[in-house]
Amino acid sequence: MILDQFKLDGKVAIVTGGARGLGRAMAMAVAEAGADVALVDILDMSEAKTQIEKCGRRCLTITADLSKKECVDDIVNTTVEKLGRLDILFNNAGIIRRAPVLEFSEKDWDDVMNINIRTLFFLSQAAARAMVKQGHGGKIINTASLLSFQGGILVPSYTASKSAVMGLTRLLANELAPHKINVNAIAPGYMATDNTKPLREDPVRNKAILDRIPAGRWGEPDDLKGAAVFLASPASDYVNGYTIAVDGGWLAR
Ligand code: NAD
């Protein structure tokens, strides 16, 4: 039956940036669908952990600074050791820095690129190695952005990193498909999280953004739950290397 293909019972997922925002919503989504979850973040994860455990799932919290790739093996090994296996990886943690091109600093370039694309690649590599070793495939879901498709303004390193996320999603999908590992991405539209607070607090930018969204509202983190479960589940077994926009129609405009 089709709904059975969306079930994640007995699966184990890693969600980076799972303490709050979009990562937390996607972690809840896969937990509600049946998966145990390892959350990875630099912030306190106790609220998210309690929420996941309330729906009957196990939740492991791994405190790690994803700006440095040295943590990736430990994240994968700890998950497999404590939760018994690894089936799903959400590469969701990401940051943004805003400044005009003419003033943009090297630090704002490196900080964003390190988390948003460099560690994303090496964590994907570590997870894929574990999945190949287990021998029953897996799912890697990256968080892309509208700026994987568009240029944006004032966010050069973010646009570069998220455009790279969409390209790398395709490359990883191509190389890992023979191992039954699906790699796809979700491109959230303008979502109401801490990450976009400065935009929502700027009346001019806020109005310009809302006027262009066909759905007429900012997205909520829960809007990603359907796509997250789809891409984490057997329902998407023949979907490889695709970036799904969940954007209230922004890109269709
Ligand atoms: P958020 O700031 O609310 O959450 C990001 C999470 O990542 C936080 O829990 C944060 O602590 C964690 N994180 C940041 N740096 C880290 C580090 N060095 N080590 C470990 N964890 C770290 O942001 P969000 O809006 O939920 O964004 C999640 C993802 O979605 C990001 O990749 C972001 O670029 C992307 N995104 C967001 C939007 C949006 O409108 N909010 C749109 C498109 C894409």
Residues whose N, C-alpha, C, O or C-beta is under 5 A from the ligand:
A	BS01	NAD	G17 G18 A19 R20 G21 L22 G23 V40 D41 I42 L43 A64 D65 L66 S67 N92 A93 G94 I95 T143 A144 S145 L146 P188 G189 Y190 M191 T193 D194 N195 T196
